[in-house]
Amino acid sequence: MTNNNEARQNQYSNKGVPSCVSSKRAREIAIDFVGHGTAREVFLFRVNGVLRFEVEVRHDDVRSYVCVNGSNGAVISMSRHGDDFQSASTHAKPAGHRVPGVIGAPNDPPVSAQRAVELSGAHIVSLGVIDYSLDYIEVDIKEGRWVWSLEFDSRSRKDLGFCVDLNTGVLLKSPR
């Protein structure tokens, strides 16, 4: 299903904006990363020279915003918001706060966003927490290192924040 925003994006990309990833493929990547839902809005834009798609994926009353690198299809960031929140920006950091390919971050990081989620999820399970969901993931700099910064929600436990080294996959910060 093509909506007006996607049609405008496709029209824009046909006017000389080089992109290796189509809006259809960006939708598929976003839905696969979230795990379920329907891609509703797709926008293509450039941030600091990096082409990226922002895809809104909806499932029930939850909106996930997934940023996908327009050149290689890598997930740059994801944030998740419930419809009952008055402002998504007050609930979580905006998607794509920092982007691989900017200020020295790798364009194709050795540790993918999906792998960072898997590593963090394994640690959460080792703590005995089973009721958790990913709130957001983004690239950040911590103590001079590029990291995936992740936040998980859980009913049984708070403070499920992680930092995973973008190059090695080492958990630099994790709850105990």
C-alpha positions in Angstrom: 0.0 0.0 0.0 1.5 3.3 -1.1 0.6 6.4 0.8 1.0 10.1 -0.2 4.2 10.5 1.9 5.8 7.5 0.2 4.7 8.7 -3.2 6.4 12.1 -2.4 9.5 10.3 -1.2 9.7 8.2 -4.4 9.1 11.3 -6.5 11.9 13.0 -4.5 14.3 10.1 -4.9 13.6 10.0 -8.6 14.9 13.6 -8.8 18.6 12.8 -8.5 18.9 11.5 -4.9 21.0 8.4 -5.1 19.7 5.6 -3.0 20.6 1.9 -3.1 17.7 1.0 -0.8 14.1 1.5 -2.1 11.3 2.7 0.2 9.7 -0.8 -0.1 12.9 -2.4 1.1 13.2 0.1 3.9 9.7 -0.9 5.0 10.7 -4.5 5.0 13.8 -3.9 7.0 11.9 -1.8 9.6 9.2 -4.4 10.0 11.7 -7.2 10.3 13.7 -5.2 12.9 10.5 -4.4 15.0 9.3 -8.0 14.6 5.7 -7.2 13.6 3.4 -4.5 12.5 2.5 -2.4 9.5 4.7 0.3 8.0 2.6 3.4 7.7 4.8 6.3 6.9 8.1 6.4 5.0 10.3 9.5 4.7 13.6 9.9 2.9 15.9 12.7 4.0 19.6 13.5 4.4 21.3 14.2 7.8 24.9 15.3 7.7 25.3 13.8 4.3 23.8 10.5 5.2 20.7 9.5 3.3 18.2 7.7 5.5 14.6 6.5 5.6 12.5 7.0 8.7 9.8 4.3 8.8 6.8 4.4 11.2 5.8 0.9 12.1 2.5 0.4 14.0 1.3 -2.5 16.0 -1.7 -2.1 18.2 -1.2 1.2 20.1 2.6 1.2 19.7 4.5 3.3 17.1 8.0 2.3 16.3 10.2 4.7 14.3 13.0 2.9 12.6 15.8 4.8 10.8 17.4 2.9 7.9 20.6 3.9 6.1 19.5 4.6 2.5 22.8 3.4 1.1 23.3 0.0 2.7 20.0 -0.8 4.6 21.6 -0.9 8.0 19.3 0.1 10.9 20.6 3.4 12.4 18.2 3.8 15.2 14.8 2.9 16.6 12.5 4.4 19.1 9.1 3.1 20.3 6.2 5.2 21.6 2.7 4.3 22.8 -0.3 6.3 21.4 -1.2 7.2 25.0 2.0 9.4 25.3 1.2 13.1 24.9 4.6 13.7 23.2 6.9 11.0 21.8 9.8 13.3 22.4 9.2 13.4 26.2 9.2 9.6 26.3 12.3 8.7 24.5 15.2 10.2 22.6 14.4 11.1 19.0 15.2 8.4 16.5 18.5 9.0 14.8 20.0 11.3 17.4 23.4 10.3 16.1 24.1 8.6 12.9 26.8 6.2 11.7 28.9 7.9 9.1 29.0 11.2 11.0 32.0 12.5 12.9 34.0 9.3 12.3 31.4 6.6 13.2 31.6 3.6 10.9 29.0 3.5 8.0 28.7 -0.2 8.3 29.5 -1.0 12.0 31.0 -4.4 12.8 28.2 -4.9 15.4 24.8 -4.4 13.9 21.8 -2.9 15.8 20.1 -6.4 15.7 23.2 -8.0 17.3 23.3 -5.3 20.0 19.6 -6.0 20.8 20.4 -9.8 21.0 23.4 -9.3 23.3 21.4 -7.0 25.6 18.4 -9.3 25.6 20.6 -12.2 26.6 21.9 -10.2 29.6 18.3 -9.3 30.6 17.2 -12.9 30.5 20.3 -13.8 32.6 18.9 -11.4 35.2 15.7 -13.4 35.3 13.6 -10.7 33.6 11.2 -12.1 31.0 8.8 -9.2 30.5 10.8 -6.7 28.6 10.6 -4.8 25.3 13.0 -2.6 23.4 12.2 1.1 23.9 14.9 2.6 21.7 18.3 2.0 20.2 20.7 4.6 18.8 24.3 5.3 18.1 26.1 7.4 20.6 29.5 8.2 21.9 30.4 7.2 25.5 33.8 7.7 27.0 35.3 8.3 23.5 33.8 5.1 22.0 31.1 4.6 19.5 28.3 2.5 21.1 24.8 1.3 20.6 22.8 2.9 23.4 19.8 0.8 24.2 16.9 1.2 26.6 14.4 -1.6 27.5 11.1 -1.4 29.4 10.0 -3.9 31.9 7.1 -4.2 34.3 9.1 -6.1 36.9 12.4 -4.1 36.7 13.5 -0.6 35.9 16.9 0.6 34.7 17.4 -1.6 31.7 19.9 0.6 29.9 22.8 -0.8 27.9 25.8 0.5 26.0 27.3 -2.0 23.5 30.6 -1.2 21.8 29.9 -0.7 18.1 33.2 -2.3 17.1 33.5 -5.2 19.5 30.1 -6.1 20.9 31.3 -5.8 24.5 28.7 -4.6 27.0 30.1 -1.4 28.4 27.1 -0.6 30.6 24.5 -3.0 31.7 22.1 -3.3 34.7 23.0 -5.6 37.5 
